[in-house]
Amino acid sequence: MKNENRQEIKNESNIEESIGWILRIGVAIAVIIMFVGVLLFFINQNTGYGETIPVNLTLLIKGLEELKAGAWIMIGIFILILTPTIRVFASIFAFLIVKDYLYTAITGLVFCILLFAAFIGLKG
């Protein structure tokens, strides 16, 4: 019985560590991308756009290809915002693995609310 409890604790610890790595990697990628954007801004002395920077993902990806500083910074911010959402998604599976169905349901609901809010934001 003790070995089973130790194994469960070890599994939960591994899951928490994996989820922590998702956050660290997401933040690191976002910071690197934003840093590239800031460098491009200092090199070009502008964002690559006029008064406003587009928030349309297609235009931002095109801006990345064209090395527009504003696009790089916006994509970095987008990844920074997306990182906790990915963490919530990963937590659903983490709770499923440890068979904690109440928290699986709660986390699933939180994930649905995040998706709904993102959808409203995109359409708004």
C-alpha atoms as one frame of an Amber mdcrd trajectory, in Angstrom:
protein
   0.000   0.000   0.000   2.820   2.413   0.840   4.505   1.759  -2.503   1.284
   2.631  -4.338   0.995   5.911  -2.422   4.624   6.749  -3.156   4.086   6.001
  -6.837   0.984   8.235  -6.913   2.885  11.068  -5.247   5.744  10.618  -7.722
   3.317  10.642 -10.675   1.622  13.801  -9.398   5.002  15.440  -8.878   6.058
  14.544 -12.433   2.810  15.940 -13.811   3.202  19.193 -11.866   6.785  19.471
 -13.074   5.710  18.934 -16.685   3.040  21.610 -16.384   5.612  23.947 -14.841
   7.862  23.369 -17.833   5.013  24.324 -20.164   4.856  27.706 -18.445   8.633
  28.203 -18.437   9.044  27.270 -22.094   6.064  29.385 -23.166   7.363  32.444
 -21.350  10.900  31.914 -22.685   9.664  31.637 -26.281   7.489  34.736 -25.864
  10.351  36.753 -24.377  12.742  35.725 -27.163  10.221  36.662 -29.853   9.468
  40.017 -28.197  13.202  40.660 -27.801  13.652  40.119 -31.549  10.821  42.614
 -32.090  12.481  45.194 -29.851  15.795  44.712 -31.675  14.043  45.165 -35.021
  12.407  48.305 -33.664  15.765  49.792 -32.633  17.331  48.842 -35.969  14.480
  50.175 -38.132  13.331  52.978 -35.786   9.686  52.042 -36.435   7.208  49.215
 -35.962   6.861  48.548 -39.679   3.263  49.737 -39.569   1.538  53.108 -39.531
  -0.445  54.285 -36.546  -1.798  50.885 -35.488  -0.465  47.349 -35.454  -2.845
  44.735 -36.868  -4.209  42.062 -34.568  -5.241  39.738 -37.400  -3.133  36.574
 -37.124  -2.669  36.282 -40.904  -1.349  39.841 -41.144   0.904  39.302 -38.138
   2.436  36.176 -39.685   3.038  38.137 -42.882   4.632  40.842 -40.717   6.952
  38.231 -39.172   8.107  37.237 -42.645   8.685  40.903 -43.507  10.596  41.439
 -40.222   8.192  44.095 -38.947   8.971  44.859 -35.312   5.345  45.369 -34.347
   4.363  41.938 -35.634   7.154  40.238 -33.687   6.166  41.991 -30.474   2.450
  41.227 -30.956   3.132  37.526 -31.650   5.274  37.412 -28.501   2.413  38.907
 -26.496  -0.013  36.447 -28.091   2.195  33.504 -27.074   2.529  34.958 -23.575
  -1.269  35.113 -23.279  -1.685  31.654 -24.818   0.773  29.965 -22.427  -1.518
  29.786 -19.357  -4.338  28.563 -21.603  -2.129  25.693 -22.755  -1.346  25.015
 -19.103  -5.059  24.753 -18.299  -5.502  22.369 -21.241  -2.594  20.212 -20.031
  -4.059  20.232 -16.521  -7.199  18.540 -17.831  -5.104  15.541 -18.841  -3.076
  15.710 -15.637  -6.236  15.427 -13.552  -7.481  12.600 -15.761  -4.247  10.675
 -15.208  -4.609  10.881 -11.427  -8.344  10.096 -11.768  -9.473  13.306 -10.105
 -12.673  13.720 -12.087 -14.031  16.665 -10.119 -10.974  18.780 -10.934 -10.997
  17.450 -14.497 -14.528  18.803 -14.887 -13.722  22.118 -13.203 -10.588  22.583
 -15.311 -12.519  21.626 -18.438 -15.097  24.291 -17.597 -12.339  26.875 -17.056
 -10.817  25.913 -20.417 -14.210  26.313 -22.139 -14.630  29.746 -20.538 -11.161
  30.764 -21.771 -11.996  29.592 -25.303 -15.337  31.397 -25.205 -13.663  34.615
 -24.024 -11.034  34.320 -26.764 -13.749  33.765 -29.366 -15.689  36.805 -28.132
 -12.465  38.835 -28.205 -11.733  37.812 -31.781 -15.242  38.656 -32.944 -15.587
  41.768 -30.763
